[in-house]
Amino acid sequence: VQLQASGGGLVQAGGSLRLSCAASGRTDSDYRMGWFRQAPGKEREFVAAARWSTGSTYYADAAKGRFIISIDNAKNTVNLQMNSLRPEDTAVYYCAADPDPYSSVQDRLTSSYHYWGQGTQVTVSS
């Protein structure tokens, strides 16, 4: 599976961005898709996840109520709509995929994901 993230950029606090992750080479496996982010000097952290078949979702506390993860089956993409952005949301955002159909969307560990995209920079100015 190859993942290509896009949609990052510079936005003012309170603004919105929509990230997309194009997944190619995916088999019929029921993938778990995740978004993570990594700020300078910090560890990569979980943002949100969704199950491809059911659309079930799970969010980190920092993302709840502001971010929405969604799956577009027709386009084979996973999107992250980010609203009410804050300077502390500034980071490189990565999409990730896990082909295990039995894994939980609530598993936040980076090690539980097998495939990673290249990352897209999100910068929120105050």
Accessible surface in RSA format (square Angstrom, percent):
REM  Atomic radii and reference values for relative SASA: ProtOr
REM  Chains: A
REM  Algorithm: Lee & Richards
REM  Probe-radius: 1.40
REM  Slices: 20
REM RES _ NUM      All-atoms   Total-Side   Main-Chain    Non-polar    All polar
REM                ABS   REL    ABS   REL    ABS   REL    ABS   REL    ABS   REL
RES VAL A   1    32.45  21.4   2.79   2.5  29.66  71.5   2.79   2.4  29.66  80.5
RES GLN A   2   116.33  65.1 111.32  81.4   5.01  11.9  60.92 129.7  55.42  42.0
RES LEU A   3    15.25   8.5   0.22   0.2  15.03  37.8   1.13   0.8  14.11  38.0
RES GLN A   4   107.42  60.1 105.83  77.3   1.59   3.8  42.19  89.8  65.23  49.5
RES ALA A   5     3.38   3.1   0.00   0.0   3.38   7.7   0.00   0.0   3.38   9.0
RES SER A   6    58.17  49.2  54.48  72.7   3.69   8.5  38.20  81.3  19.97  28.0
RES GLY A   7    36.86  45.5   0.00   N/A  36.86  45.5  23.83  65.4  13.03  29.2
RES GLY A   8    29.29  36.1   0.00   N/A  29.29  36.1   2.39   6.6  26.89  60.2
RES GLY A   9    29.79  36.7   0.00   N/A  29.79  36.7  29.68  81.5   0.10   0.2
RES LEU A  10   133.39  74.3 100.15  71.6  33.24  83.6 100.15  70.3  33.24  89.5
RES VAL A  11    24.31  16.0  18.57  16.8   5.74  13.8  24.31  21.1   0.00   0.0
RES GLN A  12   135.88  76.0 133.95  97.9   1.93   4.6  36.44  77.6  99.43  75.4
RES ALA A  13    50.04  46.0  26.93  41.6  23.11  52.6  27.25  38.4  22.79  60.4
RES GLY A  14    55.08  67.9   0.00   N/A  55.08  67.9  29.74  81.6  25.35  56.8
RES GLY A  15    22.77  28.1   0.00   N/A  22.77  28.1  21.79  59.8   0.98   2.2
RES SER A  16    56.63  47.9  37.21  49.7  19.42  44.7  21.17  45.1  35.46  49.7
RES LEU A  17    33.52  18.7  28.88  20.7   4.64  11.7  33.52  23.5   0.00   0.0
RES ARG A  18   123.70  51.9 109.27  55.7  14.42  34.3  45.77  62.6  77.92  47.2
RES LEU A  19     0.00   0.0   0.00   0.0   0.00   0.0   0.00   0.0   0.00   0.0
RES SER A  20    33.76  28.5  33.53  44.7   0.24   0.5  16.75  35.7  17.01  23.8
RES CYS A  21     0.00   0.0   0.00   0.0   0.00   0.0   0.00   0.0   0.00   0.0
RES ALA A  22    46.08  42.4  43.95  67.8   2.13   4.9  43.95  61.9   2.13   5.7
RES ALA A  23     4.59   4.2   0.42   0.7   4.17   9.5   0.65   0.9   3.94  10.4
RES SER A  24    60.22  50.9  56.24  75.1   3.98   9.2  48.04 102.3  12.18  17.1
RES GLY A  25    55.97  69.0   0.00   N/A  55.97  69.0  32.61  89.5  23.35  52.3
RES ARG A  26    64.02  26.9  36.17  18.4  27.85  66.3   1.54   2.1  62.48  37.9
RES THR A  27    84.01  59.7  72.25  73.2  11.75  28.0  78.07 104.9   5.94   9.0
RES ASP A  28   150.80 105.6 120.48 119.9  30.32  71.7  41.76  98.3 109.04 108.7
RES SER A  29    43.18  36.5  30.54  40.8  12.64  29.1  11.93  25.4  31.25  43.8
RES ASP A  30    35.65  25.0  29.03  28.9   6.62  15.7  20.25  47.7  15.41  15.4
RES TYR A  31     7.24   3.4   7.24   4.1   0.00   0.0   0.24   0.2   7.00   8.6
RES ARG A  32     0.60   0.3   0.60   0.3   0.00   0.0   0.00   0.0   0.60   0.4
RES MET A  33     1.19   0.6   1.19   0.8   0.00   0.0   0.63   0.5   0.56   0.7
RES GLY A  34     0.80   1.0   0.00   N/A   0.80   1.0   0.00   0.0   0.80   1.8
RES TRP A  35     0.04   0.0   0.04   0.0   0.00   0.0   0.00   0.0   0.04   0.1
RES PHE A  36     0.00   0.0   0.00   0.0   0.00   0.0   0.00   0.0   0.00   0.0
RES ARG A  37    20.09   8.4  20.09  10.2   0.00   0.0   3.25   4.4  16.84  10.2
RES GLN A  38    59.96  33.5  56.05  41.0   3.92   9.3  10.92  23.3  49.04  37.2
RES ALA A  39    23.11  21.2  19.46  30.0   3.65   8.3  19.89  28.0   3.22   8.5
RES PRO A  40   121.91  88.9  93.13  84.9  28.78 104.6 106.04  87.6  15.87  98.6
RES GLY A  41    92.28 113.8   0.00   N/A  92.28 113.8  45.15 123.9  47.14 105.6
RES LYS A  42   143.17  69.8 131.18  80.5  12.00  28.6  81.87  73.7  61.30  65.3
RES GLU A  43   154.99  89.0 141.71 107.2  13.28  31.6  58.49 113.1  96.50  78.8
RES ARG A  44    76.97  32.3  59.40  30.3  17.57  41.8  13.68  18.7  63.29  38.4
RES GLU A  45    82.63  47.4  78.16  59.1   4.47  10.6  30.76  59.5  51.86  42.3
RES PHE A  46    13.84   6.9   4.13   2.6   9.71  25.3   4.13   2.5   9.71  27.8
RES VAL A  47     3.27   2.2   2.53   2.3   0.74   1.8   3.27   2.8   0.00   0.0
RES ALA A  48     0.00   0.0   0.00   0.0   0.00   0.0   0.00   0.0   0.00   0.0
RES ALA A  49     0.00   0.0   0.00   0.0   0.00   0.0   0.00   0.0   0.00   0.0
RES ALA A  50     1.12   1.0   1.12   1.7   0.00   0.0   1.12   1.6   0.00   0.0
RES ARG A  51    14.87   6.2  14.87   7.6   0.00   0.0   6.66   9.1   8.21   5.0
RES TRP A  52    13.47   5.4   9.09   4.4   4.38  10.3   9.09   4.8   4.38   7.1
RES SER A  53    76.43  64.6  36.49  48.7  39.94  92.0  41.42  88.2  35.01  49.1
RES THR A  54   102.43  72.9  64.10  65.0  38.34  91.4  70.60  94.8  31.83  48.1
RES GLY A  55    39.67  48.9   0.00   N/A  39.67  48.9  23.10  63.4  16.57  37.1
RES SER A  56    51.61  43.6  40.65  54.3  10.96  25.2  44.84  95.5   6.77   9.5
RES THR A  57    60.04  42.7  34.21  34.7  25.83  61.6  11.15  15.0  48.90  73.9
RES TYR A  58    50.43  23.5  47.78  27.2   2.64   6.9  28.15  21.2  22.27  27.5
RES TYR A  59    38.90  18.2  37.44  21.3   1.46   3.8  30.79  23.1   8.11  10.0
RES ALA A  60     9.90   9.1   9.90  15.3   0.00   0.0   9.90  13.9   0.00   0.0
RES ASP A  61   108.08  75.7  91.83  91.4  16.26  38.4  36.51  85.9  71.58  71.4
RES ALA A  62    49.08  45.1  35.34  54.5  13.74  31.3  45.39  63.9   3.68   9.8
RES ALA A  63     1.59   1.5   1.44   2.2   0.14   0.3   1.59   2.2   0.00   0.0
RES LYS A  64   116.44  56.8  99.41  61.0  17.04  40.6  58.70  52.8  57.74  61.5
RES GLY A  65    88.04 108.6   0.00   N/A  88.04 108.6  44.09 121.0  43.95  98.4
RES ARG A  66    20.52   8.6  17.13   8.7   3.40   8.1  17.61  24.1   2.91   1.8
RES PHE A  67     5.29   2.6   0.49   0.3   4.80  12.5   0.49   0.3   4.80  13.7
RES ILE A  68    97.21  55.3  96.48  71.9   0.73   1.8  96.48  69.5   0.73   2.0
RES ILE A  69     5.17   2.9   0.00   0.0   5.17  12.5   0.00   0.0   5.17  14.0
RES SER A  70    43.91  37.1  38.71  51.7   5.20  12.0  36.43  77.6   7.48  10.5
RES ILE A  71    36.63  20.8   6.39   4.8  30.24  72.9   6.80   4.9  29.83  80.9
RES ASP A  72    42.85  30.0  37.83  37.7   5.02  11.9  13.74  32.3  29.11  29.0
RES ASN A  73    97.27  67.1  78.52  75.9  18.75  45.1  31.57  76.0  65.70  63.5
RES ALA A  74   103.67  95.3  57.02  88.0  46.65 106.1  69.93  98.5  33.75  89.4
RES LYS A  75   151.32  73.8 130.54  80.1  20.79  49.5  80.86  72.8  70.46  75.1
RES ASN A  76    47.89  33.0  47.57  46.0   0.32   0.8  17.94  43.2  29.95  28.9
RES THR A  77    19.05  13.6  19.05  19.3   0.00   0.0  16.93  22.7   2.13   3.2
RES VAL A  78     0.91   0.6   0.91   0.8   0.00   0.0   0.91   0.8   0.00   0.0
RES ASN A  79     9.12   6.3   9.12   8.8   0.00   0.0   0.24   0.6   8.88   8.6
RES LEU A  80     0.00   0.0   0.00   0.0   0.00   0.0   0.00   0.0   0.00   0.0
RES GLN A  81    43.72  24.4  43.61  31.9   0.10   0.2  18.16  38.7  25.55  19.4
RES MET A  82     0.00   0.0   0.00   0.0   0.00   0.0   0.00   0.0   0.00   0.0
RES ASN A  83    48.16  33.2  48.16  46.5   0.00   0.0  16.77  40.4  31.39  30.3
RES SER A  84    60.54  51.2  55.35  73.9   5.19  12.0  20.32  43.3  40.22  56.3
RES LEU A  85     2.26   1.3   0.00   0.0   2.26   5.7   0.00   0.0   2.26   6.1
RES ARG A  86   105.28  44.2 104.82  53.4   0.46   1.1  21.81  29.8  83.47  50.6
RES PRO A  87    54.79  39.9  47.56  43.4   7.23  26.3  47.91  39.6   6.88  42.7
RES GLU A  88   119.93  68.9  93.71  70.9  26.22  62.4  62.01 119.9  57.92  47.3
RES ASP A  89     0.02   0.0   0.02   0.0   0.00   0.0   0.00   0.0   0.02   0.0
RES THR A  90    36.16  25.7  32.62  33.1   3.54   8.4  30.65  41.2   5.51   8.3
RES ALA A  91     1.88   1.7   1.44   2.2   0.44   1.0   1.88   2.6   0.00   0.0
RES VAL A  92    41.80  27.5  41.64  37.7   0.16   0.4  41.64  36.2   0.16   0.4
RES TYR A  93     0.00   0.0   0.00   0.0   0.00   0.0   0.00   0.0   0.00   0.0
RES TYR A  94    34.68  16.2  34.68  19.7   0.00   0.0   8.86   6.7  25.83  31.8
RES CYS A  95     0.84   0.6   0.84   0.9   0.00   0.0   0.84   2.1   0.00   0.0
RES ALA A  96     0.00   0.0   0.00   0.0   0.00   0.0   0.00   0.0   0.00   0.0
RES ALA A  97     0.29   0.3   0.29   0.5   0.00   0.0   0.29   0.4   0.00   0.0
RES ASP A  98     1.97   1.4   1.97   2.0   0.00   0.0   0.00   0.0   1.97   2.0
RES PRO A  99    35.77  26.1  32.06  29.2   3.72  13.5  32.27  26.6   3.51  21.8
RES ASP A 100    61.66  43.2  56.05  55.8   5.61  13.3  21.27  50.1  40.39  40.3
RES PRO A 101    66.31  48.3  50.87  46.4  15.44  56.1  50.87  42.0  15.44  96.0
RES TYR A 102   197.86  92.4 166.53  94.7  31.33  81.5 124.26  93.4  73.60  90.7
RES SER A 103    25.56  21.6   9.49  12.7  16.08  37.0  18.16  38.7   7.40  10.4
RES SER A 104    58.68  49.6  47.88  63.9  10.80  24.9  42.83  91.2  15.85  22.2
RES VAL A 105    21.42  14.1  19.53  17.7   1.89   4.6  19.53  17.0   1.89   5.1
RES GLN A 106   112.04  62.7 100.33  73.3  11.71  27.9  13.27  28.3  98.77  74.9
RES ASP A 107    47.44  33.2  38.58  38.4   8.86  21.0  18.17  42.8  29.27  29.2
RES ARG A 108    99.79  41.9  90.64  46.2   9.16  21.8  41.02  56.1  58.77  35.6
RES LEU A 109   115.93  64.6 113.92  81.5   2.01   5.0 115.93  81.4   0.00   0.0
RES THR A 110    52.55  37.4  47.31  48.0   5.24  12.5  17.89  24.0  34.66  52.4
RES SER A 111    97.41  82.3  62.25  83.1  35.16  81.0  56.13 119.5  41.28  57.8
RES SER A 112    23.88  20.2  11.47  15.3  12.41  28.6  21.36  45.5   2.52   3.5
RES TYR A 113     9.62   4.5   0.00   0.0   9.62  25.0   0.00   0.0   9.62  11.9
RES HIS A 114   121.66  66.5  91.40  63.5  30.26  77.4  54.51  56.2  67.15  78.1
RES TYR A 115    79.03  36.9  75.97  43.2   3.06   8.0  39.21  29.5  39.82  49.1
RES TRP A 116    79.49  31.9  49.81  24.1  29.68  69.7  39.17  20.9  40.32  65.4
RES GLY A 117     8.81  10.9   0.00   N/A   8.81  10.9   1.98   5.4   6.83  15.3
RES GLN A 118   100.42  56.2  69.24  50.6  31.18  74.2  69.00 146.9  31.42  23.8
RES GLY A 119    12.52  15.4   0.00   N/A  12.52  15.4   0.51   1.4  12.02  26.9
RES THR A 120    18.71  13.3  12.84  13.0   5.86  14.0   8.05  10.8  10.66  16.1
RES GLN A 121    87.15  48.7  77.68  56.8   9.48  22.6  49.74 105.9  37.41  28.4
RES VAL A 122     0.00   0.0   0.00   0.0   0.00   0.0   0.00   0.0   0.00   0.0
RES THR A 123    47.78  34.0  47.78  48.4   0.00   0.0  36.37  48.9  11.40  17.2
RES VAL A 124     7.11   4.7   0.00   0.0   7.11  17.1   0.00   0.0   7.11  19.3
RES SER A 125    41.86  35.4  35.37  47.2   6.49  14.9  35.47  75.5   6.40   9.0
RES SER A 126   130.23 110.0  68.31  91.2  61.92 142.6  55.68 118.6  74.55 104.4
END  Absolute sums over single chains surface
CHAIN  1 A     6260.6       4712.5       1548.1       3322.0       2938.6
END  Absolute sums over all chains
TOTAL          6260.6       4712.5       1548.1       3322.0       2938.6
